[in-house]
Amino acid sequence: MAQPSSKRDYKKEYADYHGKPEQVANRGERVKARRIMEKSGQATKGDGLDVDHIKPLNSGGTSAKGNLRMQSVAKNRASSKK
């Protein structure tokens, strides 16, 4: 059996990546997208689905309803979006 890896330094991860203004804005856009889909009745809490941005945020996409769709968690997180 493999030895457990060292503990993650969450504080450092936040300082180096998650806390950056660009990432905070992206997280806000993802939350906004989820709220849009919930309001339209396409998503519910605990449904096991992710909101997929057809044109990704990092490629200039927005959280407009026409750019959103629901996908399974596995499919959305496995897709390569460039």
N, C-alpha and C positions, 0 to 999 in steps of 0.2 A: 504494500500500500504506500502511496506517495506521501511524503511529508507535507504538512500544511504550509502554505506559503506565508510570508510575513503579513502582518496586519496592514490593512489599507489606511493611508493617512487621509481621511476625508477632509480635514481642514485644509491640507495642502492642495487637494484636488479642487476644492471650491475656490481657493485663492488663485490657482493657476488656470482654471477653465470655467467652471460653472458660475463664478461670480463676475465674470467679465460682462460689461454692458451689452455687448452684442449677443451673448448667450442668454442674458436675462430678457432681452427683447424677443429673442427667438422663442423662449419658453412662454412668454406672454402671448405670442402669436399662436402657438400650439394650443394653449388654453382657450383662446378666443375661437379657434376653429372647432374645438370640441363643443363649446357652448352653442355655436351656430348649428351644428349637427343635432345636438340635443333639442334645441328649440324647434327644429324642423321635423322632429320625431324619428330621425334616422339613427339616433344613438340613444342609449340609456345607460345609466350607471351600472357597471358590472356586466356589460354585455359581451366582454371578451374581444371587442373590436377596437381597432385603432382608426383614427382619422388620417387619411392619406392625402397629402398635398400632391396633386397630379404634377404640377410644376413646383419642385421643391423651393422652400424659402431661400436656401443658399444659392439658388439659381435665379432669383428675382421673382419667385412666385409669391402669391398673396394668400390670405385666408378668405378670399371671396368664395361664395357658395359654389360657383362654377368651377373652382379649382379644387374642390374637396370631394372625397368619396370615402366610404367605409370599407375597410379590409380587415382580414384576420390579423392578429398580432404577428403570427409567424410570417405571413406573406409580406406585410408592410415592413417589418424590420429586417427581412432577408433581402429585399430588393436593393439593387445598386442604383443609386440615383446620381447621375452626374450631369 
